[in-house]
Amino acid sequence: MNKTALLSICTAAMLTAGCSGNRIEDEIDTVESVSDGGTVVLNSGLTVHLLGVSPQSAFAEEYLRANIVGREVALVPDSEGDQTFASYDDEVWAYVTMYDTGEALNRKLLTLAGPKSYYTGELSDSLEAYNAIFAAGPQRRLTDNELSAKLKSASMLVYGSTKEGGFIGTAFFINDNGLAITNNHVLNHGANYRFYLSDSQGNIDFENGYTLNRIVATSDYRTGPDYTIFYVNMDDDSKKRMSWLTVSRQPVAGGDKIATVGNPAPGELLPMSYASGTISAVRAEEKKLQINAPITHGFSGGALVNEYGEVVGISSSGYDNNNANLNFAVDINVVRDRLDQLNLPYAGK
């Protein structure tokens, strides 16, 4: 083929994609829609698969829809993957960065969603770094926005009913098989229970209520630490939607930042609310943490996490009409000891 013919072919190709194609790393565009947990579509029509993020991640999909649609992103290809694309009808694999903040979206989703959302296909550059996200021990401090999303997606509203009436509390998952924790004063053998999942925005799915499978261990709040360990009946599809939290092995101290979620109005069925504060004191003899986070009765049984999103306690009690925010949580150490005694599988074991 002579040079004139080659030039003609290249010139024609440039009308659509350019002689060598469009470079992925040059793309800056707005997210138009979300296809699944690991895929977004840009305004240009280009479909982008997020490297390292499973398309089956329900958490990632919900988070992307709530937080990423309408925002500008930049793309970076994996060094061993395709560097260009021919048409905006194509699909590409890339790392996605938020254009306004520089935040790495792929890493953020994996940090918040956990190993269930991890997918190694097409991944090379960040394989070791992404594997480290799920290694033992905290990785990085989370923002309030991230803590709120992580907590809410792993929590559920507990609704109990007796002949005298109904009551609500909060609980949270600690593995992918329905193992959960709450307070003993929320869940014991004296009522009928329904459990309703929350999404990362705190919206409760009241259309699907789950039932109690069994109580594994409990400690009467009147005589000891206020906790119950239990399983929720969940089918495989429901398990795909749920998230869970890691039980911390890190020591806590007065002044440490903490956060929790729960129902803000015990008399009403409202979305999960986020509350944060600090540990005011560690009451080792009582196996309690004194906290100043502004919580109400509807927060009972909710996870109390550190700034890495790991569970350090269970929100349990406070004083009514107390402006000093004098509230308490069960130290997770006593619950973790019981989990280990029973040889139960949990995140952070």
N, C-alpha and C positions, 0 to 999 in steps of 0.2 A: 504494500500500500504506500503511495507517495505522500509527501508531506502535505500537499494541498488537500488530498482526500481526508487525511487524519485531522487537519485543522477544521475542515467542514463538519466532520462528525463531532468534534469537541465543541465547536461553536453551537451546534444544534442542541447538544446535551446541556450546555450552560443555561439554555432557556428554561430548563426544569431544575436540574440538581447540580449543575457545574460539572466540569470535566472529571474531577476526582471526587465529586460528591460533597455534601455539606458536612462540615466538621461538627461532631457532637459537642465538643467543648466550646464552640462559638454560640451555642444556643442559649438565649435568655428569653423567656416567654412566661405567660401567665397560665396557671393551671385552670383548665376549663371544667374538668370533671374527673371523677374517680371511678375506675373500673372494678378494682378489687383491692385487697389489702396491700398489694405490692405494685400497683399500676395506676398511673395517672395519664390523662390526655391533655395536651397543651392546646392553646387557642389555635395554633397553626395546624392542628390535626395530628401532630406527632404523638405516638404512644410511647410512654417511658416506663420501663420496668425498673423498680428500685433494687439495685444490687444488695443482696443480703436479706431482703425482706420477703417473707412468704406471701404469695398472693392469697392464701387461705386464712390469713390472720384477720379475724373479725375485729380485734381491737384496732389494728393498724388502719383498716378500712374506715371504721367509724371516726377515728382520730383525723384521718386525712380529709374526710368529708366536712368535719366540723371546723378544721383549722387551716387547711391549705388551699381549698378552692378559692379562686379569685386573687391569689397571691403570685408574685413573680418569683421564678426560680431560675437557677443556672445549672447546667449539666456538666459532669465530668465523666468520661468513659473509663472503664478498667483498662489498664495498659495492655492486657492480653486479649481484650475484646475488640469488637469493631470500633473504629475511630470515626467513621463517617456513615452517612446514610444517603440514599439516592433520592428519596421522595418523602414528603411530609405525611404520606400515607403509610410510611414504614413504622416498625417497632424497634426501639433501641433499649439497651441496658446501660444504666448510668447511676452515678452518685448524684444526688440532688441537693443543692445548697439553696437556702432561702436568700434571695437576692438582697433584701433590705437589711438582714441581720448577719448574714454569713453563716448561719447555723446549719450544721450537717443533718439533713432530714433523716437519712437512712439510719445513722447512728442513734439519733434521738428515738426513733420508733423502736429500735431493738432494745434500748435502755429501758424504755417505758413498758414495752409489751413482754419482754422476757424471751427465753429460748424457744418458746412455742412458735414465735414469729420469725425464727431464723431460717434462712434458706441459702445454701452454699452454691447453688447453681450459677454459673457465669461469673463467680466471684474469685478473684485472684489477689489483687493488691491488698485488700483489707481483711483477708481471711484470718490471719493471726490476730490482728487488732480486734476484729469482731468476736473471735473465739474468746478473747480476754474479757469481753463484756460479761460473759456468763461464768467466769471463774469465781472462786470463793472470795468474799470480801467486797467492800464497797468500791465503786469505780469513780464516781464524781458526784458532787453536790447537785441536787436538782432544784430548779426554780419552783416557786409556789405554783405556777401554772402546771408544771410537770408533776409535782407531788399530788396536786388535786386530781389530775387525770389518772394517774397511776392508782391512787387510793380508791377513787370512785369506781373504776372498772373492775376492781377486785373485791368490791363490797356488795352487800345485799341488805335489803330491808327485811327484818324479821317481823311477821305479824302473828301474834298469839291470841287465841280466843278461849275463853272459859264461860261458864254459866253467868258469871258476873259481868262479862263484857270483853272488850278487846284491848290490846296494848301493842306497842311497837318497840323495836330496838334495831340494832345493827349487828352484822357479822361480817366475816371476811374469810376468803379462801387462802390456804397455804400449800396447796398442790393442785395438779390438773385432774384429780379424780374425785373432786367434791368434798375433800377434807377441809373443815372450817372451824373457826373459833368465835366464841361470843362470851358474854357474861352468864354466870349461873343464874342470876336474878332475871335474865332475859329468857333463857332456855333451860328448862328442867323437865321433869316428867308430868307436870301438872296442867298442861294445856294442849290444844291442837295448834299446829304451826303451819305457816306457809312462808316461803322464801322467794323474794323477788329481786332479780338481778338489776344492777345499775350499769349504765354506759359511762364513758369517760367524762361526760358532761353532767352526770348526776341524775339523768332521767331514769326513772324506775319503769321497768317493763311489767306493768300490772296485768297484762294479757296472759302472762305465763307464770303461774305460781308453782313452786317446787315443794315437795314434801320431805319430811325428815326421814332419813334412812335409819340411822341409829345414833344414840349417844355413846361415845367411846369412853369418855372420862369426864367427871364433873367434880367441882369442889364447892361445897355449900358456902355461899357468901356470908352467912351468919356466923360461921365458925372458922373460915379460912379464906384463902384467895378466891376471888369471884370470877371463875371461868368454867366454860364447858367446851369440850372438844367433840365434834360430831361430824357425821357424813350427811350430805344432801343427796336425795335421789335425782340423778340427772342422766338423760340419754346422751348418746354420742354427739348429736347436733348441738345440744346445749353446752356440752363441754368445750366445743370449738369456740363458743362465744365468750366463755368466761376467762378471766385473768386471775392471777394469784400473787401473793406477796411473799417475800423472803423473810424468814425469821432471823433476826440479827444475832450475831455472836460478839458484837462490839460492846464494850462497857459504856455506860452512860454516866453523866455527871450533871450537877446543877449548872444551868446556863446553856445546856445543849438545846438546839432548835428541835422542835417536834411539830407534828401535824396530824390531823385526824379528820374523819368525815362521819356524818350521821344525819339523822332527820332533825331539822331545826324546830319542829313544832310537834310534840308528841301526840297532840289531839287531831292532827291532820296528816294526810298522806302527801307530802311535798317532795320535790327533788332533793337528793343528797346535798348537804352543804359542807363546805370546807372550813376548817378552823385551824389556826396555827398559834404557836407561842413558844415557850421554853419550859424546861424542867426546872421547877423552883427548888426541889429537894429530892434526894433519893432516900426513902425510908426503908432501909434494908431489912430491919427486923420485922416490919409489917409486910414486906414484899410488895411495896407500893412505890409509885412515882407521884410526887406532888407536881401538878402542872398549872400553868396560868392560861391555857387555851380556853376561850369562852365556849364551853359546851353545855348542852342541855340534856334532859333525860333521854331524848331520842338518839343521842350519840352513844348510849350504853352498848357495849359490846363491839364498838368500832375499833379498827386498828390504829394504834398510836405509832407513828413511824419517825425515824430520824431523817436528817436532811438527805440521806442517800436512798430513802424510800424503803428502808428495812424496818420490820416490826420490832419495837422495843417495849411495847406495852399494849394493854387493852383498856380503853376508856371505860370507867366503871361508875364513878360517883362524884357528887359535888354537893354544894350547899345552896339551897334555894334562896333567891333574892340576895345573893352575895355579890357585891360590886367588886370584890377583890379577886374574882375568878379563882377561887380556891377549889380546885378539882383534883381528882385522883385517877390513876390508872394502875392496873395490875402489872407488876414487872414481868416481862415475857420470859425471864429466866426460869421462873417456877413452872411455867407452862411447857417450856422447851425441855426441862428435865423430865416432865411427865411424858411428853412425846417420845423421848429417847427410851424411857423405861418400857413403853409399850411397843417400841421398835416401829413406829409409824413413819411412813415416808413423807417428808415435807421439804419445801424449798429452804435451803440454808443448813440442812442437816450435816 
